[in-house]
Amino acid sequence: MPGATPHTSWAVAGLLLNAFVWGLSWWPFKQLEALGLHPLWATAIVYGLSFAAIALWIGHRRVHIGWRQHTGLWWLLIASGLTNVGFNWAVTVGDVVRVVLLFYLMPAWSVLVAWWLLGDRPTPGALLRLLLALSGLVIVLHRPDSPWPVPESLADVLALLGGLSFAVTNALLFKLKDTPESSRMLAMFGGGAFMAALTALLGSGSAVVVQSVLWQPGWIGPVLLLTFAFLAGNIALQYGAARLPAHTTALVMLSEVVFASVSSVILGVSTWDLRTLLGGALILLAAVLSVVMPGRAQH
């Protein structure tokens, strides 16, 4: 990065680390599922351990949380929890490239969410981005033998709902920007643990959520790896996002799509076809335009 200051370079490195963690998180989740641990329970355990670590750190520092004064933190808990339920479950049971592309419709959903939640009416540019992203969605979902481009699997539905929840999460983070950072971190990690466990309990006994074994020693390594990686990624994100303009942060974070797609294709769990590439290009173009031409609907 020519002309970049050391602080800027470290901030970008922090964001890339966070994108790398999320882009490769599918692999340990798939390993855990192969060992009999459902991705919902894996998410609940990993985020529960992360929540406990943050709570201990905050308690040691005697940081004021302020949940009674900021009831919106409870909505952040739910939205961020559903984001993790959707994404982690989808990348475990579905094609990683397809899931990540559908999840990254988030900038398109943000146009509608910001209008609903923040009162920001979409500009013509925002509507253009929405049209591009939805066109990409139609191309990715359409099959020659299907008259309508509809989600064809549980992973598709989870990825779309996860992206929508992520858009709501981002809007709530902007709305709650004056709350303590520690409170937002607790809400997001607590939401990941609580919503994953709740969804797993509600779905237990069905053909959708099947937990084959109660315990395997092989779970310990991937669970600890994910816990450490998510904590490190969150710290890196907080560091980088606090030192870079919001549009730069958003652009760097798009590298998650590259990390996830390339790693999954190299490891042989995903493939690229022309339809996915074309639709994905439109979705990513909409995401990039949301960064370089944000308008009033982005913050």
Salt bridges, closest charged atoms under 4 A:
ASP120 OD2 - HIS299 NE2 2.64
GLU152 OE2 - ARG98 NH2 3.99
GLU152 OE2 - ARG143 NH2 2.71
ASP156 OD1 - ARG98 NE 2.87
ASP273 OD2 - ARG275 NH2 3.95
